[in-house]
Amino acid sequence: MAKEVMSQLPGYRLIYFGDTARYPYGNKSPKTVIKYAIEDTDFLLSHGAKVIIVGCNTASALAIDELKNRYPGVPIFGVVTPAVKQAASISKNKKVGVIGTRGTVNSSIYTQLINQLNPEIKVYQQACPLLVPLVEENWLKRPETKMIVRRYLYNLKLKGIDTLILGCTHYPLLKEVISAKIGKRVQLVDSAVEVVKEVKKLVKTKADLSLGQSGANHFYVSDLNPQTQEIAKRWLGNEIKLEEVSGIGE
């Protein structure tokens, strides 16, 4: 998500918070996810954020309504709705697949929102709990990863989907493998790309929502260890400096 923001909104100051001490959120209860999302948002707002992007699909699925009610004056974007709009608009055969964490899939939020837009679209979901750790281990092209991806996508392929939503911000790093296993004719929808498009429309038209043209980006995490630093370096580049913060949720 951070990389997509920097790519589509160069010059805008980014305040990023990764809850590395408590993730993944995908295996947490809805109550816990909402609690964490509120604490994360409070932290970002206290550090000057004017627009909030909930980069986690699970948090977007379970906590976005609570966040919007709690912070009525703050533009808050989840990754689910923009991806839903894109998938519904590009699917030709009205068969859309969704892959995500157990929390995202169990919420059925993608199915609900897609059916609201177009009740004729059939939505097929698949939880893929092993993909996040595989991505973080950098096993992007390992035979084991290809085998697991193929197994996860097997039923979706049988359903004949023509569009697949990547319902986790880790999954775009596996785009090449996912595309190969689901079939080149299936269009992939990257939720991160779609939500930043929506944010871009807003900040470019409202001067009071400018994130600021000066000042450095800040990348905060709730737990800093060698693995976290390596992941940031691999995904975002050598210039990224992570700053550890304490007290979140205490």
MIBA-891874 format. One record per residue (C-alpha): residue in three letters; y, x, z. Coordinates in steps of 0.2 Angstrom, whole numbers, plus 5000, padded with zeros to 4 digits. Layout:
N
ALAYXZ/...
end
This chain:
250
MET500050005000/ALA501350145005/LYS500950234988/GLU501350074979/VAL502950044988/MET503550214984/SER503050194966/GLN503850024962/LEU505350044974/PRO505950234973/GLY507450264983/TYR507150134996/ARG506750195013/LEU504950165019/ILE504450135037/TYR502550135038/PHE501450105052/GLY499550125052/ASP498650065067/THR497350195066/ALA496850185084/ARG496250005082/TYR495749985064/PRO494749915055/TYR495349745058/GLY494049665047/ASN492749655061/LYS493949585074/SER494149405080/PRO495649305073/LYS496449305090/THR496449495091/VAL497049515074/ILE498549405077/LYS498949495093/TYR498849665084/ALA499949605069/ILE501249545081/GLU501349705090/ASP501349805074/THR502749695067/ASP503749715083/PHE503649905081/LEU504249905063/LEU505749795067/SER506149905082/HIS506250045070/GLY507449965058/ALA506349875045/LYS507149735036/VAL505749675026/ILE503949665032/ILE502449695021/VAL500749655029/GLY499649775020/CYS498049725028/ASN497149585019/THR496349535035/ALA497949525045/SER498749435030/ALA497349305030/LEU497349275048/ALA499049315055/ILE500349285041/ASP500849105047/GLU501049155065/LEU502149305060/LYS503249195049/ASN503449065063/ARG503849205076/TYR505149295065/PRO505949165055/GLY507449265049/VAL506349415042/PRO505649415025/ILE503749435028/PHE502549465014/GLY500649455015/VAL499549525001/VAL498449374999/THR499649244990/PRO500349364976/ALA498549414972/VAL498049234971/LYS499449184959/GLN498949334948/ALA497149294948/ALA497349104945/SER498549144930/ILE497449264921/SER495649194923/LYS495149114907/ASN493449044912/LYS494048984929/LYS492849094939/VAL493649214951/GLY492749334963/VAL493449404979/ILE492849554988/GLY493449605006/THR493049635024/ARG492049505034/GLY493649445042/THR494549415026/VAL493049325018/ASN492649225033/SER494349155033/SER494149085016/ILE495949105013/TYR495749154995/THR494749004991/GLN495948884999/LEU497448954991/ILE496748974974/ASN496048794975/GLN497748734979/LEU498448814964/ASN497048754953/PRO495648654959/GLU494648684944/ILE494448864948/LYS492748914956/VAL492949054969/TYR491549164974/GLN491649284989/GLN490749434994/ALA491049535011/CYS490949725008/PRO490949805025/LEU490349975020/LEU491650015007/VAL493050055019/PRO492150195028/LEU491450255011/VAL493250275004/GLU493850355020/GLU492450485019/ASN493050515001/TRP491350464994/LEU492150384979/LYS490950444966/ARG489450474976/PRO487750404970/GLU487550304986/THR489250224984/LYS488850174966/MET487250094972/ILE488150004986/VAL489549934975/ARG488249874962/ARG487249784976/TYR488849704983/LEU489349644965/TYR487649584959/ASN487849404964/LEU489649394958/LYS489149464941/LEU487749334940/LYS489049204943/GLY489949254927/ILE491649294935/ASP493049354923/THR494249404937/LEU493949504953/ILE495249514967/LEU495149674977/GLY495449604994/CYS495649765004/THR496949895001/HIS495550025001/TYR494649954987/PRO495850014973/LEU495250184976/LEU493550124970/LYS494250044954/GLU493350154942/VAL491650114951/ILE491949934953/SER492449904935/ALA490949994929/LYS489749894940/ILE490549724937/GLY490849754919/LYS492349804909/ARG492749624903/VAL493149574921/GLN494949594925/LEU495349674942/VAL496749614953/ASP497549744965/SER498349644980/ALA499449794984/VAL500149804966/GLU500549614966/VAL501349604983/VAL502549744979/LYS503049664963/GLU503549514974/VAL504549624986/LYS505349714972/LYS506049544965/LEU506849504982/VAL507649674987/LYS508349694969/THR509249524970/LYS509849524988/ALA511049664994/ASP510849625012/LEU509049665011/SER509249835004/LEU508149955013/GLY509450095012/GLN509650224999/SER509750365012/GLY508650435025/ALA506850495025/ASN505350395024/HIS504350385041/PHE502450365042/TYR501950315060/VAL500150305066/SER499450245083/ASP498150385083/LEU498350555074/ASN496750665071/PRO496250785058/GLN495350645048/THR496850535047/GLN497950675042/GLU496750725028/ILE496650545022/ALA498550535021/LYS498650705012/ARG497350644999/TRP498050474996/LEU499950504998/GLY500250694994/ASN500550855004/GLU502350805009/ILE501750665020/LYS502050695038/LEU501250575050/GLU502050545067/GLU500950485081/VAL501650345092/SER500950285109/GLY501150125119/ILE500750005105/GLY499849855113/GLU499949925131/
end
